[in-house]
Amino acid sequence: MAFVEGGDEVRRKLVHAQEVSFERASAVRDFPSYRGQRNYPGLYYAATMDEHVGYESWLERDEAMALDFAVDVVGFASQPFWLFWSDGQRVRSHAPDFFARLKDGTGVVIDCRPSERIRSRDAGAFEATEQACDSVGWQYRLVAAYDPTWLSNVRWLAGYRHDRFADEAVGARLCEVFADGASLMDGAAEVGDPIAVLPVLFHQMWSHRLGTDLSQRLDAGAWAWDTAS
């Protein structure tokens, strides 16, 4: 495998992969942008690490957001390393889309590709990557899509992911009001002017201090509760 360390490419045997903090790794290749391209590269601001993470498609952007929202993820990076293997005829290579570090110290490697766009060559790369992950004790996940309702809700909450929406006093009051559960608008109105309270409430939901059913549309009547109660 190969990765970037101190601006230089470093190569190591896969057996030593656990010694590297890939959740802080620099991307091993550029994210090209050119006129007429069909994918949409960009940068996602990750509140988890307070830094930007690159992506090459909207599905990768959605995955970056999902990793940022995940309560058990403490850090993640895009295009963290190259894997090399032989398919019996030639040496092949693949750079997974993301590496995420979990709270328990374990790693997760993620590739993003819609099912209808997975060709035989891609499937071979994903299979080789999964085998490599198994050999070093990492999880492997291939993301094809997210539930539209869940994604829409998380995308809304992501708009309030920055700490500038945190307010300790208002947040504490929200936890009291939602201790036994309440609808979003009723609970916000009990704390104060909803225009001022709702941004803090959404930040609390992004931070998992308040919970709700994200499989249902997040609207004024959505039920929420204090996760610590």
Steps between C-alpha positions, in 0.01 A plus 500: 500500500603864458398821678617858543699596809668837540433576135678188377364167382576218741465131419447231761380145516133465581582327828622836634181688409373508859797719596385790277238763590324492165215713636749790482660402170536731202335388178727280287372656178347823379130565450491614137260769384453572131242634264240246397575245770204290615587474868499780755815534713524736792583547866278413795551676834515225764400623844644181652857611421436872428655467155408442137485157337502452124243310298462410132125447467174586669484149642844551656381835634202324657730240653729769642194660659382163635842434654500848652159431652581150628527498877777235506734665245783712642679582174506420130694581184443461128721305258724398794724240335572284196461126511701283258433138410543256214197366311713221356595695188601846615542716808187698573440794731206662673458803729192455722277804534517537879660371817318560828623446856246391760494579871619150585809549285393273216503611137241502223587523130225628271446501125211687338348386173136477381408138433424563133850640447696207644679322218691173526832681539354714780354193670843338493658806665233512769540128571879535527457798733259308722745211523780739591284655772414158642869416524575800725180503703324792332138515396418558134188664364382558146246784487259506206233742626325637808133505589370829353304603811788428738743679271276805466466525878873464567577751226273749675664439838844529340421864434527548876806283565741786576563586866381856438148360546585366846356685800551331837216679679244446224626145446455413868147639495420298186613180673262579788206568270561191289575271796169316454474573127323778314431618146773722357301820470316465832824429684686785334216744577509400866868594520467835323462665162518208250700716258779516757447157656464276195862539377622387843246216499619378160861517619399289801347247263809498279709442812269217612402678823143493374369200311227452242385247242694601189317244287203737517482852358649754738229764534340717771308205641792256510547344843836550672647407835802552722731206430639509854158455663 
